[in-house]
Amino acid sequence: MLAELKLRWDKTLSGYGDALLLATGFERLIQHYQEPHRYYHNLTHIDACLTQLEQIENQLDDPLSLALAIWFHDVIYDPRKSNNEEASADLACAYLTQCGCAQEIIAKVRHLILLTQHPSQPVTKDEEILIDVDLSILGAEPKVYAQYEQAIRQEYQHVPSILYKIGRKKLLRSFLARPQIYLSASFYCEREQIARANLQRAIDNL
């Protein structure tokens, strides 16, 4: 997977920065995403998001900014803290500035990363797709979704069981309370009902 991700990284940033800067940037991301406390928010999640984004690339207005947002949106992840998205956006902006990206692109990537702090209010089609891609696991087949729930519990193993169950049920119910979990037409048609069944099953099992 690492070799494929490196090819994707180089393709995404083709024309920005030199080979050394791209290599060191990739290594830094890998170090973050391979931190031992990550059971879900890791390279497998990034790979899955990029794969889905590539499958619908022809629907995107700005595939570059969306791909960059995917790469960086969980680069800083500490389940004990609430400012992960802001810290991830800061790191992305600093690195993309080094690479010589236009300020318009950098500002857009920052905005997109901050949108992944749920709940958020996406407005454009690209923003909706980014949120749907990030939440695509909710509409995965039940076995895969069950593995996701286990991984999230491992990331929050520092939280006592009773408190975790209360907080997790509150979060899952907040998704069920939405008129739509998925905002883009393709994700809604393919995953909405599966996601609702997964969420209700997870609540019942807590």
C-alpha positions, 0 to 999 in steps of 0.5 A: 500500500505504501508504494501505491500511496507514494505514487498517488502523492507524487501525482497529486503534487506534480509540479509543486516542490522538488523531489526532496520536498515531496519525499520528506512531506510524504514520510512525515505524513506516513509517520503521523498516520502510522502512530500506534494509537491509530486503529481507524484514522490511519493509512487504510482510511486515507487509502480508502478515501482516495480510492473513492475520490478517484472513482468520482473524479469526473464529478469534481470541480477541484479534484486537486484541493479535494485530494490534498484535503483527504491527504491531510485531514487526519494527519494530526489525530489525538482522541484526547483532544478536540483541535485535531482538524485545526492542527491538521489544517495548520500543518497542511498550510505550512507544507503547501506553502513550502511547495509553492502552492497558490494561496487560493489552493492553500486557503481552500484546502484549509477550509475543506479540512475544517469541514471534516470536523462533524457536524459541519455545513458543506455548501458546494458539491465538492464540499458535500462529496468530501464529507460523504467520502470521509463518512463513507464507512458508515454505509459500508457492509455490516461486517466492515462497519462492525470492524470500524466500531471496534477500531474506534473503541480501541482509539478511545480505550482511555475512556471508561466503558460506561462513559464511552457508551453514553458518548458514542450513542449520542454521536450515532443518534445525531447521525440518525437524526439528520434528514440525510447522512449523505448529501451527494446523490451517488452516496445517498443512493448507494449508502444511505439506508445501509448506513442507517441500519448500521448505526441503529445496530451499533446503538442497539449493541452498545 
